Amino acid sequence: MPPATQRLRAAVVGTGGIVTGSHLPALRENATHIELVAAVDVDKERLEAFRRAAAETTGGGTGWNVAGYTGLDEMLAEQRPDLVLIGTPPSLHREQTVAALRAGAWVLCEKPLCLSLAEYDEIAAAEGTGAQGPYAAVVFQHRYGSGAVHARELLAGKLGAPLVAHCQTTWYRNADYYAVPWRGKWATEGGGPSMGHGIHQMDLLLHLLGDWSEVRGMAGRLVHAVESEDVSTALVRFENGAMATVVNSVLSPDEVSRIRIDCADATVELTHLYRHSNDDWVYTPAPHAAADEARTRAWSTPAADLPSSHAAQLAGLIAAVRDGKRPPGGGQDARRTLEFIAAIYKSAFTGRPVHAGEIAPGDPYYRAMHGEHPDWAPGPASETPGGGTAKPGETIGDTTGDTTSGTLKETR
C-alpha cells in the first residue's frame, strides 16, 4: 500500500454504462486520494471510448492516461493496482473479485457481489486479514449520504423502538431491457428484481434496522418471459421485534423507491428513486412526542447535505484502505443482505418461512438462488425470447440461453 501522502492506484473492470456514468465521476470526485491507471474490457471499441472519456479534462475534471487491457490477469500482473472497481455482468463478479484479491488489490464490486451464498463464501476465503487486507466490498451506495447516516443514528434509540416498516422498490422495465442476453437468467444475473433492483433498498432497510430473524416470501413471473421472477414480496421479522413488508417489482409504471419505519415516537420515511438527499427524508412525530420541540428539532436532517452516491461510498472505502479496516459493505454485513435475498427466494419457492442461519452448505439455496426448485430452476433450452418457457402469470420451469463470454460483453 502506498504511503498516506501518495494516491491509491485504481483500475476498472468493465467500461459500460455503470462504470462510465457512476464510477468514473466517483473517481474524479476523489482524485485527491486516488488515480485511475488501467481499464479492462473485452470490447476494444468500448474500451477505447472509455479511455478517451477518462482523459477528458472538460469542466475542470481530472484527466487520466489510462492503460487499456482486454484481459484481467494481464492488467493485474502489469499494473498491480491498490483498488479494483468491477462493473461487469453479475456472473463474472466472483471470478474477477477473487482474482483481484489474490493479486493483492482491494475490491469495490457492483451489486450483486456474486450469485449465491456459496460464491460469497469463496470470495471471503480469498480475502486477507488484518490491516493489510485486501478486502472486498459491494456497491451499496444508498447507505451513504448524510440523510442515511443521520437516520441510522436516530434509529439507534432516539425515535423509540422500531415497530413496523415497509421497503418498496417498484420500478418499470420493458421487454427491451430483458433483450440484453444476460438479464433475466439465473446463471448470469442470479435472480430478478429481488437480486438486481430491490437489493439496494433491502440492504438499506437491514442497515437501519439490524439483523432479521424470519422471512415469509412470494414471487411470480407476471409479465416477462424470464427465468427469474419479475415481482417478489415478503413479510419480515427482525431480531429487535420489528415487522416489515417488502415489495420488489419491475412492473410498476409509477416508479419509486421507499423505506418507511414507524417507531414508538416517530415515523421516518425515505422516498426517492435512484438517489437520495436530505430533503428526501421526512420525520413525523407521534402525537405524544410532538410537544417536545427540543427533541423533535434534533430529528431535523443535518445542515450538510451529502447525497447518496458512488462517490460517497468510494470515499469511505479509501478511508478504510488507509486505516487498514474492513470497508463498509463487506464481510458479514454484506453477507446478511445476500442471505436475506436467498431467504425470500427459498420461502417463496417452498411456501414456508425461512429463518436466519438456516441456508447453510448442503442447502440447495446455498449454491443457487433458485434452489433447484422444479418450477424455477433452469431447464433445457427453448425458443422463448426471454430464455424460458413460462408464460406471463405462470411459475413453471424456465431455461438458460447461451452464457459464453460472447454474450457477456454488455456491461451495466
C-alpha positions as semicolon CSV with decimal commas, in nm:
position;residue;x (nm);y (nm);z (nm)
1;M;0,000;0,000;0,000
2;P;0,142;0,343;-0,092
3;P;0,222;0,599;0,181
4;A;-0,066;0,817;0,305
5;T;0,073;1,110;0,106
6;Q;0,056;0,911;-0,218
7;R;-0,265;0,846;-0,411
8;L;-0,405;0,496;-0,440
9;R;-0,381;0,337;-0,785
10;A;-0,715;0,215;-0,918
11;A;-0,830;0,005;-1,213
12;V;-1,179;-0,056;-1,352
13;V;-1,305;-0,385;-1,496
14;G;-1,585;-0,330;-1,744
15;T;-1,627;0,007;-1,916
16;G;-2,001;0,014;-1,985
17;G;-2,267;0,249;-1,859
18;I;-2,235;0,195;-1,483
19;V;-1,857;0,242;-1,486
20;T;-1,860;0,538;-1,724
21;G;-2,163;0,703;-1,569
22;S;-2,102;0,637;-1,198
23;H;-1,755;0,502;-1,117
24;L;-1,559;0,743;-1,335
25;P;-1,726;1,052;-1,182
26;A;-1,675;0,899;-0,836
27;L;-1,305;0,856;-0,904
28;R;-1,281;1,216;-1,021
29;E;-1,456;1,342;-0,707
30;N;-1,195;1,158;-0,500
31;A;-0,899;1,246;-0,725
32;T;-0,707;1,397;-0,433
33;H;-0,670;1,048;-0,289
34;I;-0,689;0,814;-0,590
35;E;-0,588;0,793;-0,957
36;L;-0,719;0,572;-1,236
37;V;-0,435;0,383;-1,403
38;A;-0,600;0,099;-1,600
39;A;-0,923;-0,029;-1,755
40;V;-1,024;-0,378;-1,871
41;D;-1,292;-0,471;-2,125
42;V;-1,327;-0,748;-2,384
43;D;-1,488;-0,497;-2,621
44;K;-1,197;-0,298;-2,765
45;E;-1,416;-0,026;-2,914
46;R;-1,592;0,038;-2,584
47;L;-1,258;0,026;-2,400
48;E;-1,110;0,293;-2,626
49;A;-1,417;0,513;-2,584
50;F;-1,377;0,487;-2,206
51;R;-1,007;0,572;-2,224
52;R;-1,093;0,886;-2,420
53;A;-1,358;0,979;-2,164
54;A;-1,115;0,923;-1,876
55;A;-0,858;1,151;-2,042
56;E;-1,100;1,443;-2,076
57;T;-1,044;1,745;-1,854
58;T;-1,351;1,947;-1,955
59;G;-1,524;2,131;-1,675
60;G;-1,214;2,126;-1,460
61;G;-1,229;1,747;-1,416
62;T;-0,923;1,530;-1,366
63;G;-0,797;1,355;-1,679
64;W;-0,601;1,031;-1,671
65;N;-0,392;0,848;-1,929
66;V;-0,546;0,507;-1,865
67;A;-0,377;0,188;-1,985
68;G;-0,620;-0,041;-2,168
69;Y;-0,639;-0,421;-2,141
70;T;-0,867;-0,692;-2,274
71;G;-0,758;-0,939;-2,005
72;L;-0,786;-0,903;-1,627
73;D;-0,489;-1,123;-1,538
74;E;-0,256;-0,926;-1,763
75;M;-0,367;-0,597;-1,612
76;L;-0,325;-0,721;-1,255
77;A;0,023;-0,853;-1,329
78;E;0,146;-0,537;-1,503
79;Q;-0,027;-0,262;-1,305
80;R;-0,053;-0,409;-0,952
81;P;-0,340;-0,171;-0,859
82;D;-0,429;-0,098;-0,498
83;L;-0,802;-0,100;-0,576
84;V;-1,011;-0,265;-0,848
85;L;-1,363;-0,143;-0,928
86;I;-1,578;-0,406;-1,102
87;G;-1,878;-0,319;-1,321
88;T;-1,929;-0,628;-1,537
89;P;-2,233;-0,861;-1,561
90;P;-2,301;-1,042;-1,231
91;S;-2,191;-1,389;-1,342
92;L;-1,834;-1,260;-1,375
93;H;-1,814;-1,092;-1,034
94;R;-1,696;-1,386;-0,822
95;E;-1,413;-1,488;-1,055
96;Q;-1,294;-1,131;-1,113
97;T;-1,318;-1,036;-0,745
98;V;-1,121;-1,342;-0,635
99;A;-0,854;-1,275;-0,899
100;A;-0,812;-0,916;-0,783
101;L;-0,795;-1,013;-0,415
102;R;-0,532;-1,278;-0,484
103;A;-0,330;-1,016;-0,669
104;G;-0,332;-0,804;-0,354
105;A;-0,593;-0,547;-0,460
106;W;-0,891;-0,431;-0,256
107;V;-1,220;-0,456;-0,449
108;L;-1,536;-0,248;-0,488
109;C;-1,781;-0,451;-0,697
110;E;-2,122;-0,362;-0,835
111;K;-2,423;-0,541;-0,690
112;P;-2,477;-0,824;-0,661
113;L;-2,126;-0,914;-0,549
114;C;-2,196;-1,271;-0,656
115;L;-2,479;-1,511;-0,742
116;S;-2,508;-1,719;-0,425
117;L;-2,401;-1,758;-0,064
118;A;-2,157;-2,026;-0,176
119;E;-1,987;-1,779;-0,409
120;Y;-1,984;-1,517;-0,136
121;D;-1,801;-1,753;0,096
122;E;-1,548;-1,827;-0,179
123;I;-1,478;-1,454;-0,203
124;A;-1,446;-1,425;0,175
125;A;-1,192;-1,710;0,174
126;A;-0,977;-1,516;-0,075
127;E;-0,966;-1,203;0,141
128;G;-0,667;-1,114;0,352
129;T;-0,660;-1,046;0,723
130;G;-0,561;-0,760;0,949
131;A;-0,472;-0,410;0,839
132;Q;-0,323;-0,513;0,504
133;G;-0,635;-0,688;0,377
134;P;-0,717;-0,697;0,095
135;Y;-1,095;-0,695;0,138
136;A;-1,393;-0,683;-0,098
137;A;-1,700;-0,458;-0,071
138;V;-2,017;-0,439;-0,276
139;V;-2,166;-0,114;-0,407
140;F;-2,443;-0,027;-0,161
141;Q;-2,435;0,348;-0,215
142;H;-2,780;0,405;-0,060
143;R;-2,623;0,353;0,283
144;Y;-2,416;0,662;0,220
145;G;-2,506;1,026;0,226
146;S;-2,584;1,247;0,523
147;G;-2,955;1,156;0,533
148;A;-2,893;0,783;0,576
149;V;-2,618;0,837;0,832
150;H;-2,844;1,067;1,033
151;A;-3,140;0,826;1,018
152;R;-2,930;0,535;1,141
153;E;-2,809;0,740;1,437
154;L;-3,168;0,833;1,530
155;L;-3,293;0,475;1,491
156;A;-3,038;0,363;1,747
157;G;-3,284;0,474;2,017
158;K;-3,373;0,840;1,971
159;L;-3,705;0,768;1,795
160;G;-3,821;0,498;2,033
161;A;-3,832;0,128;1,950
162;P;-3,875;0,041;1,579
163;L;-4,210;-0,135;1,534
164;V;-4,333;-0,152;1,174
165;A;-4,151;-0,098;0,843
166;H;-4,211;-0,101;0,469
167;C;-3,946;-0,141;0,198
168;Q;-4,050;-0,078;-0,161
169;T;-3,866;-0,092;-0,492
170;T;-4,133;-0,064;-0,759
171;W;-3,969;0,012;-1,091
172;Y;-4,054;-0,046;-1,457
173;R;-3,853;-0,247;-1,709
174;N;-3,987;-0,338;-2,055
175;A;-3,909;-0,623;-2,292
176;D;-3,619;-0,431;-2,449
177;Y;-3,446;-0,427;-2,111
178;Y;-3,460;-0,807;-2,095
179;A;-3,338;-0,840;-2,454
180;V;-2,984;-0,797;-2,315
181;P;-2,865;-1,161;-2,319
182;W;-2,754;-1,194;-1,957
183;R;-3,061;-1,039;-1,796
184;G;-3,344;-1,246;-1,652
185;K;-3,137;-1,564;-1,629
186;W;-3,025;-1,734;-1,309
187;A;-2,680;-1,827;-1,441
188;T;-2,589;-1,475;-1,549
189;E;-2,793;-1,235;-1,332
190;G;-2,858;-1,452;-1,027
191;G;-3,222;-1,352;-0,993
192;G;-3,484;-1,093;-1,082
193;P;-3,574;-0,762;-0,915
194;S;-3,500;-0,907;-0,571
195;M;-3,137;-0,956;-0,670
196;G;-3,079;-0,682;-0,924
197;H;-3,305;-0,392;-0,826
198;G;-3,457;-0,414;-0,479
199;I;-3,128;-0,524;-0,329
200;H;-3,036;-0,159;-0,264
201;Q;-3,345;-0,072;-0,059
202;M;-3,340;-0,406;0,122
203;D;-2,977;-0,354;0,214
204;L;-3,060;-0,007;0,345
205;L;-3,351;-0,148;0,546
206;L;-3,118;-0,400;0,713
207;H;-2,855;-0,130;0,761
208;L;-3,113;0,077;0,950
209;L;-3,292;-0,198;1,147
210;G;-3,023;-0,460;1,202
211;D;-3,046;-0,839;1,191
212;W;-3,353;-1,014;1,054
213;S;-3,481;-1,338;1,204
214;E;-3,762;-1,471;0,980
215;V;-3,885;-1,424;0,623
216;R;-4,206;-1,536;0,450
217;G;-4,192;-1,466;0,076
218;M;-4,382;-1,486;-0,250
219;A;-4,256;-1,449;-0,608
220;G;-4,405;-1,459;-0,955
221;R;-4,350;-1,417;-1,326
222;L;-4,648;-1,200;-1,408
223;V;-4,540;-1,030;-1,732
224;H;-4,190;-1,106;-1,858
225;A;-4,080;-1,435;-2,019
226;V;-3,772;-1,475;-1,800
227;E;-3,628;-1,749;-1,582
228;S;-3,631;-1,546;-1,262
229;E;-3,918;-1,354;-1,104
230;D;-4,042;-1,012;-1,212
231;V;-4,206;-0,941;-0,876
232;S;-4,148;-1,055;-0,518
233;T;-4,295;-0,973;-0,180
234;A;-4,201;-1,066;0,175
235;L;-4,305;-1,040;0,538
236;V;-4,008;-0,998;0,769
237;R;-3,949;-1,023;1,142
238;F;-3,637;-0,859;1,287
239;E;-3,436;-0,961;1,590
240;N;-3,548;-0,643;1,766
241;G;-3,912;-0,747;1,722
242;A;-3,996;-0,507;1,439
243;M;-4,203;-0,640;1,149
244;A;-4,176;-0,530;0,786
245;T;-4,322;-0,574;0,440
246;V;-4,102;-0,581;0,129
247;V;-4,207;-0,534;-0,235
248;N;-3,974;-0,566;-0,537
249;S;-4,115;-0,513;-0,886
250;V;-4,014;-0,429;-1,242
251;L;-4,379;-0,398;-1,348
252;S;-4,465;-0,061;-1,194
253;P;-4,514;0,241;-1,428
254;D;-4,513;0,486;-1,135
255;E;-4,157;0,419;-1,022
256;V;-4,049;0,479;-0,663
257;S;-3,802;0,358;-0,402
258;R;-3,931;0,392;-0,047
259;I;-3,849;0,296;0,310
260;R;-4,082;0,378;0,599
261;I;-4,010;0,287;0,961
262;D;-4,269;0,350;1,232
263;C;-4,112;0,379;1,576
264;A;-4,272;0,430;1,915
265;D;-4,219;0,807;1,899
266;A;-4,193;0,891;1,528
267;T;-4,215;0,774;1,169
268;V;-3,914;0,814;0,941
269;E;-3,976;0,790;0,568
270;L;-3,743;0,799;0,268
271;T;-3,895;0,846;-0,080
272;H;-3,676;0,869;-0,390
273;L;-3,585;0,668;-0,700
274;Y;-3,214;0,607;-0,760
275;R;-3,050;0,857;-0,526
276;H;-3,148;1,040;-0,209
277;S;-3,054;1,365;-0,036
278;N;-3,156;1,521;0,295
279;D;-3,486;1,653;0,161
280;D;-3,599;1,300;0,075
281;W;-3,609;1,204;0,444
282;V;-3,919;1,303;0,645
283;Y;-3,971;1,267;1,022
284;T;-4,322;1,274;1,168
285;P;-4,351;1,276;1,549
286;A;-4,617;1,074;1,730
287;P;-4,882;1,288;1,899
288;H;-4,732;1,233;2,243
289;A;-4,385;1,338;2,119
290;A;-4,483;1,640;1,908
291;A;-4,495;1,879;2,201
292;D;-4,130;1,817;2,288
293;E;-3,991;2,070;2,041
294;A;-3,633;2,043;2,162
295;R;-3,638;1,669;2,096
296;T;-3,812;1,681;1,760
297;R;-3,590;1,967;1,644
298;A;-3,293;1,733;1,679
299;W;-3,458;1,497;1,433
300;S;-3,428;1,752;1,154
301;T;-3,190;1,644;0,885
302;P;-2,832;1,770;0,916
303;A;-2,733;2,105;0,769
304;A;-2,467;1,949;0,546
305;D;-2,627;1,766;0,252
306;L;-2,422;1,480;0,106
307;P;-2,639;1,282;-0,139
308;S;-2,608;0,906;-0,164
309;S;-2,367;0,819;-0,445
310;H;-2,082;0,602;-0,566
311;A;-1,851;0,890;-0,477
312;A;-1,963;0,889;-0,115
313;Q;-1,906;0,515;-0,083
314;L;-1,570;0,533;-0,260
315;A;-1,455;0,798;-0,013
316;G;-1,543;0,562;0,272
317;L;-1,358;0,276;0,105
318;I;-1,045;0,486;0,051
319;A;-1,053;0,578;0,421
320;A;-1,087;0,210;0,515
321;V;-0,788;0,117;0,300
322;R;-0,580;0,391;0,461
323;D;-0,693;0,294;0,810
324;G;-0,639;-0,078;0,749
325;K;-1,000;-0,168;0,828
326;R;-1,258;-0,386;0,657
327;P;-1,465;-0,147;0,442
328;P;-1,838;-0,091;0,495
329;G;-2,046;-0,303;0,261
330;G;-1,829;-0,611;0,303
331;G;-1,782;-0,910;0,531
332;Q;-2,072;-1,047;0,735
333;D;-2,252;-0,715;0,695
334;A;-2,295;-0,761;0,319
335;R;-2,346;-1,137;0,353
336;R;-2,650;-1,069;0,570
337;T;-2,816;-0,890;0,278
338;L;-2,743;-1,174;0,035
339;E;-2,872;-1,429;0,285
340;F;-3,189;-1,222;0,323
341;I;-3,249;-1,237;-0,054
342;A;-3,180;-1,611;-0,059
343;A;-3,437;-1,648;0,220
344;I;-3,700;-1,461;0,018
345;Y;-3,646;-1,697;-0,275
346;K;-3,644;-2,010;-0,058
347;S;-3,959;-1,910;0,124
348;A;-4,133;-1,807;-0,199
349;F;-4,047;-2,130;-0,377
350;T;-4,107;-2,371;-0,086
351;G;-4,409;-2,196;0,066
352;R;-4,273;-2,195;0,421
353;P;-4,095;-1,945;0,648
354;V;-3,716;-1,927;0,645
355;H;-3,509;-1,834;0,950
356;A;-3,175;-1,658;0,960
357;G;-2,883;-1,900;0,951
358;E;-3,070;-2,198;0,806
359;I;-2,937;-2,163;0,449
360;A;-2,601;-2,332;0,505
361;P;-2,376;-2,562;0,297
362;G;-2,586;-2,858;0,190
363;D;-2,898;-2,648;0,147
364;P;-2,981;-2,615;-0,227
365;Y;-3,044;-2,242;-0,181
366;Y;-2,687;-2,201;-0,058
367;R;-2,549;-2,281;-0,404
368;A;-2,817;-2,115;-0,620
369;M;-3,096;-1,869;-0,557
370;H;-3,344;-2,094;-0,741
371;G;-3,257;-2,384;-0,510
372;E;-3,305;-2,633;-0,796
373;H;-3,679;-2,599;-0,744
374;P;-3,854;-2,777;-1,034
375;D;-4,081;-2,481;-1,107
376;W;-3,796;-2,226;-1,107
377;A;-3,460;-2,387;-1,184
378;P;-3,345;-2,352;-1,547
379;G;-3,418;-2,642;-1,778
380;P;-3,346;-2,736;-2,143
381;A;-3,309;-2,455;-2,395
382;S;-3,622;-2,336;-2,566
383;E;-3,728;-2,086;-2,826
384;T;-3,871;-1,842;-2,570
385;P;-3,705;-1,499;-2,625
386;G;-3,653;-1,446;-2,252
387;G;-3,475;-1,781;-2,226
388;G;-3,761;-1,971;-2,057
389;T;-4,087;-2,143;-2,122
390;A;-4,306;-1,962;-1,869
391;K;-4,598;-1,758;-1,993
392;P;-4,700;-1,442;-1,804
393;G;-4,864;-1,540;-1,476
394;E;-4,717;-1,891;-1,468
395;T;-4,447;-2,031;-1,242
396;I;-4,312;-2,324;-1,439
397;G;-3,952;-2,418;-1,512
398;D;-3,755;-2,194;-1,746
399;T;-3,439;-2,233;-1,947
400;T;-3,098;-2,082;-1,984
401;G;-2,958;-1,945;-2,304
402;D;-2,601;-1,909;-2,421
403;T;-2,375;-1,798;-2,137
404;T;-2,049;-1,793;-2,326
405;S;-1,820;-1,494;-2,299
406;G;-1,953;-1,364;-2,628
407;T;-2,290;-1,283;-2,469
408;L;-2,133;-1,114;-2,170
409;K;-1,978;-0,816;-2,343
410;E;-2,267;-0,596;-2,236
411;T;-2,176;-0,415;-1,914
412;R;-2,416;-0,230;-1,693
